[in-house]
């Protein structure tokens, strides 16, 4: 069982919105024994089962570069209430659902990565590529510093 879960999410057919997928795929290629990596187009209630099995989760999502200039790693806490829907845009809702269903909630973080192009397409802009590189360094350092999820 993995102790850490990396969840990249977004629309990989909208250029930089596919940053989450790119990061998740590269983290999976590291083959870390206690790290599992997933990509999802959207956050769905089914993810609560995955979250109940780990100690740490890092959500990775793209954000327009006009909102942030560099990657941001933010601690997450579950929301106080749950509004069950078919998908969620806020990872805190999945944390709340996990808490409600399994009486367990992993330590959670959101890694927001800046992007520039969110038009139809499957390639990343230079801003998106730079963000992916920075995100991977941040994840590797975070996992190493925690001593939880490295070889």
C-alpha contacts under 8 A as a table, 3 or more apart, distances in Angstrom:
res1	aa1	res2	aa2	distance
1	X	34	X	7.16
1	X	53	X	7.47
1	X	54	X	7.89
2	X	5	X	7.02
2	X	33	X	7.35
2	X	34	X	4.45
2	X	35	X	5.29
2	X	36	X	5.86
2	X	53	X	7.60
2	X	54	X	6.29
3	X	34	X	5.32
3	X	35	X	6.28
3	X	36	X	7.97
3	X	53	X	7.42
3	X	54	X	4.58
3	X	55	X	5.26
3	X	56	X	6.49
3	X	148	X	7.68
3	X	149	X	7.00
4	X	34	X	6.17
4	X	35	X	4.74
4	X	36	X	6.24
4	X	54	X	5.62
4	X	55	X	6.06
4	X	56	X	4.78
4	X	57	X	5.70
4	X	58	X	7.98
4	X	148	X	7.94
4	X	149	X	6.42
5	X	35	X	5.78
5	X	36	X	4.90
5	X	37	X	5.67
5	X	38	X	7.57
5	X	51	X	7.64
5	X	54	X	6.70
5	X	56	X	6.31
5	X	57	X	4.66
5	X	58	X	6.38
6	X	24	X	6.51
6	X	27	X	7.91
6	X	35	X	7.43
6	X	36	X	6.31
6	X	37	X	4.63
6	X	38	X	6.21
6	X	57	X	5.73
6	X	58	X	4.85
6	X	59	X	5.96
6	X	60	X	7.33
7	X	20	X	7.52
7	X	24	X	6.52
7	X	37	X	5.96
7	X	38	X	4.88
7	X	39	X	5.69
7	X	40	X	7.24
7	X	57	X	7.36
7	X	58	X	6.21
7	X	59	X	4.76
7	X	60	X	6.01
8	X	19	X	7.61
8	X	20	X	3.80
8	X	21	X	5.19
8	X	22	X	7.81
8	X	23	X	6.62
8	X	24	X	5.26
8	X	37	X	7.78
8	X	38	X	6.24
8	X	39	X	4.75
8	X	40	X	6.43
8	X	59	X	5.84
8	X	60	X	4.50
8	X	61	X	6.14
9	X	18	X	7.49
9	X	19	X	7.93
9	X	20	X	4.85
9	X	21	X	6.18
9	X	39	X	5.56
9	X	40	X	4.78
9	X	41	X	5.28
9	X	42	X	5.93
9	X	43	X	7.21
9	X	59	X	7.50
9	X	60	X	6.31
9	X	61	X	5.65
10	X	17	X	5.31
10	X	18	X	5.60
10	X	19	X	7.39
10	X	20	X	6.09
10	X	21	X	7.17
10	X	40	X	6.76
10	X	41	X	4.79
10	X	42	X	6.22
10	X	61	X	6.46
10	X	62	X	7.21
11	X	14	X	5.62
11	X	15	X	7.90
11	X	17	X	5.24
11	X	18	X	5.27
11	X	41	X	5.40
12	X	15	X	6.27
12	X	16	X	7.50
12	X	17	X	5.87
12	X	18	X	3.64
12	X	19	X	7.39
12	X	21	X	6.70
12	X	41	X	7.63
12	X	122	X	6.25
13	X	17	X	7.58
13	X	18	X	6.78
13	X	120	X	5.92
13	X	121	X	5.34
13	X	122	X	5.09
14	X	17	X	5.39
14	X	18	X	6.54
14	X	117	X	7.85
14	X	118	X	5.09
14	X	119	X	5.16
14	X	120	X	4.41
14	X	121	X	5.19
14	X	122	X	6.33
15	X	18	X	5.81
15	X	117	X	6.01
15	X	118	X	5.25
15	X	119	X	6.04
15	X	120	X	6.15
15	X	121	X	4.80
15	X	122	X	4.85
15	X	123	X	5.19
15	X	124	X	5.26
15	X	125	X	7.33
16	X	19	X	5.44
16	X	62	X	6.84
16	X	115	X	5.31
16	X	116	X	6.68
16	X	117	X	5.53
16	X	118	X	5.43
16	X	123	X	7.25
16	X	124	X	5.07
16	X	125	X	6.53
16	X	128	X	5.54
17	X	20	X	7.21
17	X	61	X	7.63
17	X	62	X	5.51
17	X	63	X	7.67
17	X	115	X	7.34
17	X	117	X	7.95
17	X	118	X	5.87
18	X	21	X	5.32
18	X	22	X	6.43
18	X	62	X	7.48
18	X	122	X	7.53
18	X	124	X	7.64
19	X	22	X	5.10
19	X	23	X	6.19
19	X	60	X	7.95
19	X	61	X	6.80
19	X	62	X	5.86
19	X	113	X	7.48
19	X	115	X	7.92
19	X	124	X	7.58
19	X	128	X	6.69
19	X	132	X	6.45
20	X	23	X	5.25
20	X	24	X	6.09
20	X	39	X	6.97
20	X	60	X	5.17
20	X	61	X	5.15
20	X	62	X	6.54
21	X	24	X	5.10
21	X	25	X	6.05
21	X	38	X	7.99
21	X	39	X	5.27
21	X	40	X	7.57
22	X	25	X	5.24
22	X	26	X	6.28
22	X	132	X	7.28
23	X	26	X	5.26
23	X	27	X	6.14
23	X	60	X	7.56
23	X	132	X	6.15
23	X	135	X	7.32
23	X	136	X	6.67
24	X	27	X	5.20
24	X	28	X	6.16
24	X	37	X	5.45
24	X	38	X	5.95
24	X	39	X	6.04
24	X	60	X	7.96
25	X	28	X	5.11
25	X	29	X	6.38
25	X	37	X	7.19
25	X	38	X	7.72
25	X	39	X	7.66
26	X	29	X	5.02
26	X	30	X	6.75
27	X	30	X	5.33
27	X	31	X	7.54
27	X	37	X	6.55
27	X	136	X	7.46
28	X	31	X	5.73
28	X	32	X	7.61
28	X	35	X	7.87
28	X	36	X	6.76
28	X	37	X	5.41
31	X	35	X	7.64
32	X	35	X	5.39
32	X	36	X	7.89
32	X	149	X	7.23
32	X	150	X	6.17
32	X	151	X	6.21
33	X	149	X	7.60
33	X	150	X	7.36
33	X	151	X	6.64
34	X	149	X	5.41
34	X	150	X	7.11
35	X	149	X	6.14
35	X	150	X	7.98
40	X	43	X	6.57
42	X	87	X	6.35
42	X	88	X	6.86
42	X	89	X	7.06
43	X	47	X	7.10
43	X	87	X	5.46
43	X	88	X	5.14
43	X	89	X	6.46
43	X	90	X	7.86
43	X	91	X	7.06
43	X	94	X	7.45
44	X	47	X	5.91
44	X	86	X	6.13
44	X	87	X	4.34
44	X	88	X	6.04
44	X	94	X	7.57
45	X	48	X	5.81
45	X	84	X	7.83
45	X	85	X	7.65
45	X	86	X	6.76
45	X	87	X	6.55
45	X	88	X	7.79
45	X	94	X	6.45
45	X	97	X	7.34
46	X	49	X	6.05
46	X	50	X	7.60
47	X	50	X	5.15
47	X	51	X	6.26
47	X	94	X	7.09
48	X	51	X	5.02
48	X	52	X	6.17
48	X	94	X	6.03
48	X	95	X	7.09
48	X	97	X	6.32
48	X	98	X	4.61
48	X	101	X	7.89
49	X	52	X	5.27
49	X	53	X	6.92
49	X	98	X	7.00
50	X	53	X	5.52
50	X	54	X	7.14
51	X	54	X	5.56
51	X	57	X	7.22
51	X	95	X	7.68
51	X	98	X	6.66
51	X	105	X	7.08
51	X	106	X	6.58
52	X	98	X	6.20
52	X	102	X	6.36
52	X	104	X	5.99
52	X	105	X	6.35
52	X	106	X	7.00
54	X	57	X	7.17
54	X	106	X	6.19
55	X	105	X	7.90
55	X	106	X	4.71
55	X	107	X	6.13
56	X	106	X	5.07
56	X	107	X	4.71
56	X	108	X	5.83
57	X	106	X	6.51
57	X	107	X	6.33
57	X	108	X	4.90
57	X	109	X	6.36
58	X	108	X	5.89
58	X	109	X	4.77
58	X	110	X	5.68
58	X	111	X	6.79
59	X	91	X	7.32
59	X	108	X	7.76
59	X	109	X	6.21
59	X	110	X	4.74
59	X	111	X	5.99
60	X	110	X	6.01
60	X	111	X	4.81
60	X	112	X	6.03
60	X	113	X	7.37
61	X	110	X	7.58
61	X	111	X	6.46
61	X	112	X	5.19
61	X	113	X	6.15
62	X	112	X	5.71
62	X	113	X	4.72
62	X	114	X	5.71
62	X	115	X	6.13
63	X	67	X	6.91
63	X	68	X	7.27
63	X	112	X	6.32
63	X	113	X	5.81
63	X	114	X	4.87
63	X	115	X	5.80
64	X	67	X	5.59
64	X	68	X	6.97
64	X	114	X	5.52
64	X	115	X	5.08
64	X	116	X	5.87
64	X	117	X	7.96
65	X	68	X	5.18
65	X	69	X	5.59
65	X	70	X	7.93
65	X	114	X	4.59
65	X	115	X	5.05
65	X	116	X	5.47
65	X	127	X	7.88
66	X	69	X	6.99
66	X	116	X	7.95
67	X	114	X	7.85
68	X	71	X	7.41
68	X	114	X	6.10
69	X	114	X	6.30
70	X	113	X	6.80
70	X	114	X	6.09
70	X	131	X	7.13
71	X	111	X	6.83
71	X	112	X	5.55
71	X	113	X	4.68
71	X	114	X	6.28
71	X	131	X	6.60
71	X	134	X	6.99
71	X	135	X	6.63
72	X	110	X	7.86
72	X	111	X	5.64
72	X	112	X	5.17
72	X	113	X	6.80
73	X	109	X	6.60
73	X	110	X	5.63
73	X	111	X	4.45
73	X	112	X	6.43
74	X	109	X	5.47
74	X	110	X	5.13
74	X	111	X	6.44
75	X	108	X	6.13
75	X	109	X	4.49
75	X	110	X	6.42
76	X	92	X	6.50
76	X	107	X	7.74
76	X	108	X	5.22
76	X	109	X	5.21
76	X	110	X	6.69
77	X	92	X	6.15
77	X	95	X	7.27
77	X	108	X	6.98
78	X	92	X	4.70
78	X	93	X	6.38
78	X	94	X	7.66
78	X	95	X	4.91
78	X	96	X	4.58
78	X	99	X	7.80
79	X	82	X	7.01
79	X	92	X	5.58
79	X	93	X	5.93
79	X	95	X	7.47
79	X	96	X	5.59
80	X	96	X	7.22
81	X	96	X	7.09
82	X	93	X	6.41
82	X	96	X	6.24
82	X	97	X	6.52
83	X	93	X	7.73
85	X	88	X	6.84
88	X	91	X	6.99
88	X	93	X	6.72
88	X	94	X	7.30
90	X	93	X	5.73
90	X	94	X	7.51
91	X	94	X	5.25
91	X	95	X	6.50
91	X	110	X	7.92
92	X	95	X	4.92
92	X	96	X	6.21
93	X	96	X	5.02
93	X	97	X	6.24
94	X	97	X	5.02
94	X	98	X	6.10
95	X	98	X	5.03
95	X	99	X	6.19
95	X	105	X	6.17
95	X	106	X	7.81
96	X	99	X	5.08
96	X	100	X	6.15
96	X	105	X	7.80
97	X	100	X	5.04
97	X	101	X	6.03
98	X	101	X	5.29
98	X	102	X	5.63
98	X	103	X	6.99
98	X	104	X	6.44
98	X	105	X	6.03
99	X	102	X	5.51
99	X	103	X	4.53
99	X	104	X	4.86
99	X	105	X	5.20
100	X	103	X	5.66
100	X	104	X	7.88
102	X	105	X	7.91
111	X	135	X	7.38
113	X	128	X	7.71
113	X	131	X	5.53
113	X	132	X	7.19
113	X	135	X	6.88
114	X	127	X	6.97
114	X	128	X	6.48
114	X	131	X	5.96
115	X	118	X	7.55
115	X	125	X	7.26
115	X	127	X	5.52
115	X	128	X	4.62
115	X	131	X	7.12
116	X	125	X	6.46
116	X	127	X	5.93
116	X	128	X	6.62
117	X	124	X	7.47
117	X	125	X	6.17
117	X	128	X	7.94
124	X	127	X	7.72
124	X	128	X	5.30
124	X	129	X	5.94
125	X	128	X	4.96
125	X	129	X	6.18
126	X	129	X	5.06
126	X	130	X	6.11
127	X	130	X	5.18
127	X	131	X	6.10
128	X	131	X	4.95
128	X	132	X	6.17
129	X	132	X	5.12
129	X	133	X	6.34
130	X	133	X	5.18
130	X	134	X	6.23
131	X	134	X	5.08
131	X	135	X	5.94
132	X	135	X	4.99
132	X	136	X	6.15
133	X	136	X	5.29
133	X	137	X	6.44
134	X	137	X	5.20
134	X	138	X	6.16
135	X	138	X	5.00
135	X	139	X	6.11
136	X	139	X	5.12
136	X	140	X	6.06
137	X	140	X	5.16
137	X	141	X	6.06
138	X	141	X	5.24
138	X	142	X	5.90
139	X	142	X	5.01
139	X	143	X	6.04
140	X	143	X	5.34
140	X	144	X	6.10
141	X	144	X	5.07
141	X	145	X	5.90
142	X	145	X	5.20
142	X	146	X	6.15
143	X	146	X	5.20
143	X	147	X	6.25
143	X	148	X	6.37
143	X	149	X	5.49
143	X	150	X	6.37
144	X	147	X	5.10
144	X	148	X	7.22
144	X	149	X	6.91
144	X	150	X	5.90
146	X	149	X	7.42
147	X	150	X	6.46
